[in-house]
Amino acid sequence: MKVNEFQASGYTIVGNHLAQHRELSATAIGLATHIQSLPEGSPVDIKTLTGKFPEGRDRIAAALRELEAYGYIERLRERTEGGWIVTRTISYNAPEATRARRAREAALANQDGRVTVERTPAERPQPPLPVAAADRPATEPPQSPGPETAPAPSAPPVGAISAPSGTATPPAVPPPLPQPHVHTPERERAAASLLADLRCDAPCLLLSERDVRRLAPAVAAWLERGAAPEAVRRTLTANLPSGLHHPAALLAHRLTALLPPPLPATPVTTTAARPDPLQNCDTCDRAYRAPEPGTCAGCAASDTPLAA
């Protein structure tokens, strides 16, 4: 069952040819969807993508190679006027349709030596923009321009995405870190100590003091909801990706996405008073209830002298 809500804005159209691709990995499909949702000019180099997602650098690089092999992205190395080598990446939301259109245009161009195809606004190619941060030139970088030399205004900025068509939406803002309802110094100190000790279990989870202060309230929210410190530690250190470069980002994602629900309120139950134990009357040997042994009420009444 699917629950579909109408979204007036803030959405991206993704074809089933990508969402249900049988050869691409799940990481590659998700990465292609993320790239298509970004506006033109957004950085999509490996370093930037690694900082956004918990996957390591190797998995991000492998996913980009998959997308390049199946035509969903194209990476071109170019030299700018300033002498730098940049990688220009173009994202294709429908590579098969793009190849078919270009084949039709090439066939018409071969007839009279020039292209005479009238394109719709959606089919008109957009001026490419640089995408990923490029490798620096193998040779020595050029000298900085002198006072009289101004940088060329047309020099492409490093790390921009170029989409051939379609309307892009702004990138999604990550959800805020969970916060406890009641801030207590003892719980916050326990949370900070837990975060600082994670490096003892996994050396790659070495956090700065600033990251510990930022993530401590989120851990305190877990502790407030009844999670044991050892359970929080296991959740944060389980199945860590290889080559982790941004441990704070991974921990923030797990603390937000895996936040447990609050414990249900314990109903207040009243315990019924227990009755007095059974005793045997010392006089008539009948059973009666009393806190201590003695005589029953009947024998006690008969032994009471009558008033004058």
C-alpha positions in Angstrom: 0.0 0.0 0.0 1.2 3.5 -0.8 0.1 6.8 0.6 0.5 9.6 -1.9 0.1 13.2 -1.0 -0.2 16.0 -3.5 3.0 18.2 -3.5 2.6 21.6 -5.0 6.3 22.4 -4.9 9.6 20.9 -3.8 9.6 17.7 -5.7 11.6 16.1 -8.5 10.3 13.9 -11.4 12.3 10.7 -11.6 11.6 8.2 -14.3 11.0 4.5 -13.6 13.9 3.7 -15.9 16.1 5.0 -13.1 14.1 4.2 -9.9 13.6 0.5 -11.1 17.0 0.1 -12.8 18.0 -3.6 -12.6 21.8 -3.0 -13.1 22.5 0.1 -11.0 23.2 -0.3 -7.3 20.8 1.3 -4.7 23.6 3.8 -3.9 23.9 4.9 -7.5 20.1 5.2 -7.9 19.8 7.4 -4.8 22.8 9.5 -5.9 21.3 10.1 -9.3 18.0 11.1 -7.7 19.9 13.5 -5.4 21.9 15.1 -8.3 18.7 15.6 -10.4 17.0 17.4 -7.5 19.8 19.9 -7.2 19.7 23.3 -8.9 22.3 24.2 -11.5 25.5 25.4 -10.0 25.4 23.0 -7.0 28.7 21.1 -6.3 28.5 17.4 -6.9 32.2 16.4 -6.5 33.1 13.4 -4.5 34.3 15.4 -1.5 31.0 17.3 -1.3 28.8 14.2 -1.7 30.8 12.3 0.9 30.1 15.2 3.4 26.4 14.9 2.7 25.9 11.1 3.1 27.1 8.4 5.4 28.6 6.4 2.6 32.3 6.6 2.3 34.4 8.1 -0.5 34.9 4.8 -2.2 31.2 4.0 -2.4 30.4 7.5 -3.7 33.1 7.3 -6.3 31.9 3.8 -7.4 28.3 5.0 -7.7 29.4 8.0 -9.9 31.2 5.5 -12.2 28.1 3.4 -12.5 26.0 6.5 -13.4 28.6 7.5 -16.0 28.7 4.0 -17.5 24.9 4.0 -18.0 24.8 7.6 -19.3 23.1 9.3 -16.4 26.0 11.7 -16.0 28.8 12.8 -18.3 32.1 14.1 -16.9 34.3 16.3 -19.2 37.7 17.6 -18.2 38.4 21.2 -19.5 41.1 23.8 -18.9 39.9 27.3 -17.9 41.4 30.5 -19.0 43.2 30.8 -15.7 45.1 27.5 -16.5 43.2 25.2 -14.1 41.8 21.9 -15.1 38.2 21.4 -14.0 35.7 18.5 -14.4 32.4 19.6 -16.0 29.6 17.1 -15.2 26.3 17.1 -17.0 23.3 15.2 -15.6 20.8 13.5 -17.9 17.4 12.7 -16.5 16.5 10.5 -19.5 19.7 9.4 -21.3 18.0 7.1 -23.8 15.7 9.9 -24.9 18.6 12.2 -25.2 20.6 9.8 -27.3 17.6 9.2 -29.6 17.1 12.9 -30.1 20.8 13.5 -30.9 20.6 10.6 -33.4 17.7 12.2 -35.2 19.5 15.5 -35.3 22.7 13.9 -36.6 20.7 12.1 -39.4 19.2 15.4 -40.5 22.6 17.1 -40.4 24.1 14.5 -42.7 21.5 15.3 -45.3 22.5 18.9 -46.1 25.5 19.4 -43.8 23.8 21.5 -41.2 21.2 21.0 -38.5 17.7 22.4 -39.3 15.7 20.9 -36.5 13.3 23.2 -34.6 13.5 22.3 -31.0 11.0 22.9 -28.3 12.1 25.0 -25.3 12.5 21.9 -23.2 14.8 20.3 -25.9 17.0 23.3 -26.4 20.4 22.6 -24.8 21.4 24.7 -21.9 24.8 26.2 -21.6 26.9 23.7 -19.6 28.2 24.7 -16.2 31.1 23.1 -14.3 30.0 20.4 -11.9 32.6 18.6 -9.8 35.7 19.9 -8.2 38.5 19.1 -10.6 41.9 17.6 -10.0 44.5 20.3 -9.8 46.9 20.4 -12.8 49.7 18.0 -12.7 52.1 20.8 -13.4 52.9 23.8 -11.2 49.8 26.0 -10.7 49.8 29.3 -12.6 51.0 32.4 -10.8 48.3 34.7 -9.4 47.4 37.6 -11.7 49.1 40.9 -11.2 47.4 44.1 -10.1 46.5 45.0 -13.7 45.2 41.6 -14.6 41.6 40.9 -13.6 40.2 37.3 -13.5 38.1 36.5 -16.6 34.4 36.9 -15.8 33.5 33.9 -17.8 35.8 31.5 -15.9 33.5 28.7 -14.6 33.2 28.4 -10.9 34.5 25.2 -9.4 31.9 22.7 -8.3 28.7 23.5 -10.2 26.1 21.1 -11.7 24.7 21.4 -15.2 21.3 19.9 -16.1 20.3 19.8 -19.8 16.6 20.5 -19.1 13.9 20.5 -16.4 13.2 22.7 -13.5 15.3 22.0 -10.4 14.2 22.4 -6.9 16.4 23.7 -4.0 18.2 21.0 -2.0 16.4 19.5 1.0 17.4 20.9 4.3 18.5 18.2 6.7 16.2 17.7 9.7 17.3 19.2 13.0 19.0 17.1 15.7 16.6 15.8 18.4 16.5 17.7 21.6 15.5 16.5 25.1 12.4 17.9 26.6 14.1 18.6 29.9 17.8 19.6 30.0 19.6 18.2 33.0 23.4 18.7 33.6 23.8 15.0 34.7 22.3 13.7 31.5 24.2 16.1 29.3 27.5 15.1 30.9 26.7 11.4 30.4 25.9 12.1 26.7 29.1 14.1 26.2 31.1 11.3 27.9 29.5 8.7 25.7 30.4 10.6 22.5 34.0 11.2 23.6 34.5 7.5 24.4 33.3 6.3 21.0 36.8 6.5 19.7 37.7 3.7 22.1 35.3 1.3 20.2 36.0 2.7 16.7 39.1 4.9 16.1 37.4 6.5 13.1 34.7 8.1 15.4 37.2 10.6 16.8 35.2 13.7 17.3 36.2 17.3 18.0 35.2 19.1 21.1 32.9 21.2 19.0 31.1 18.2 17.5 30.7 16.6 21.0 29.0 19.8 22.2 26.7 19.9 19.1 25.7 16.2 19.3 25.4 15.8 23.1 21.8 17.1 23.3 20.7 14.5 20.7 22.3 11.7 22.8 20.6 13.2 25.8 17.3 12.9 24.0 17.9 9.2 23.5 18.7 8.8 27.2 15.6 10.7 28.2 13.5 8.3 26.2 14.8 5.4 28.2 17.6 4.1 25.9 20.5 2.6 27.8 23.9 4.1 27.2 25.3 0.8 26.0 22.4 0.5 23.5 23.1 4.0 22.2 26.8 3.1 21.8 26.0 -0.1 19.9 23.7 1.8 17.5 26.2 4.5 16.8 29.2 2.1 16.2 27.4 -0.7 14.3 28.3 -1.4 10.6 30.5 1.6 10.1 31.4 2.3 6.4 35.0 1.9 5.3 37.0 5.1 4.8 34.8 7.2 7.0 35.8 10.9 6.6 33.0 12.7 8.4 32.1 10.8 11.6 30.1 13.7 13.0 27.8 13.7 9.9 27.2 10.0 10.2 26.4 10.2 13.9 24.0 13.1 13.4 22.2 11.1 10.7 21.9 8.0 12.9 20.8 10.0 16.0 18.1 11.7 14.0 16.9 8.8 11.8 17.0 6.1 14.4 15.6 8.1 17.4 13.5 5.6 19.5 10.0 6.5 20.6 9.3 7.6 24.2 8.5 4.9 26.6 4.7 4.5 27.3 3.5 6.0 30.5 3.3 3.5 33.3 -0.3 3.3 34.5 -0.8 3.9 38.3 -2.2 0.8 39.9 -3.6 0.6 43.4 -2.9 -2.5 45.3 -5.8 -3.9 47.4 -5.2 -4.3 51.1 -4.6 -8.0 52.0 -7.1 -9.4 54.5 -6.0 -10.5 58.0 -4.8 -14.1 58.2 -7.0 -16.8 59.6 -6.6 -17.5 63.4 -8.1 -20.3 65.6 -10.0 -19.1 68.6 -8.3 -20.1 71.8 -11.8 -20.6 73.4 -14.0 -22.3 70.8 -11.4 -23.3 68.3 -13.3 -21.7 65.5 -11.5 -19.9 62.6 -11.7 -16.2 62.4 -9.5 -13.4 60.8 -7.4 -11.3 63.0 -3.9 -9.8 62.8 -2.8 -11.7 66.0 -3.9 -15.0 67.7 -6.6 -14.8 70.5 -10.3 -15.2 70.8 -13.0 -14.6 68.3 -15.5 -11.8 68.6 -18.2 -14.1 69.9 -16.1 -15.5 72.7 -14.8 -12.1 73.5 -18.3 -10.7 73.9 -19.4 -13.6 76.2 -16.4 -13.0 78.4 -17.2 -9.3 78.8 -19.0 -8.8 82.2 -22.4 -7.2 82.0 -22.7 -3.7 83.2 -24.6 -3.2 86.5 
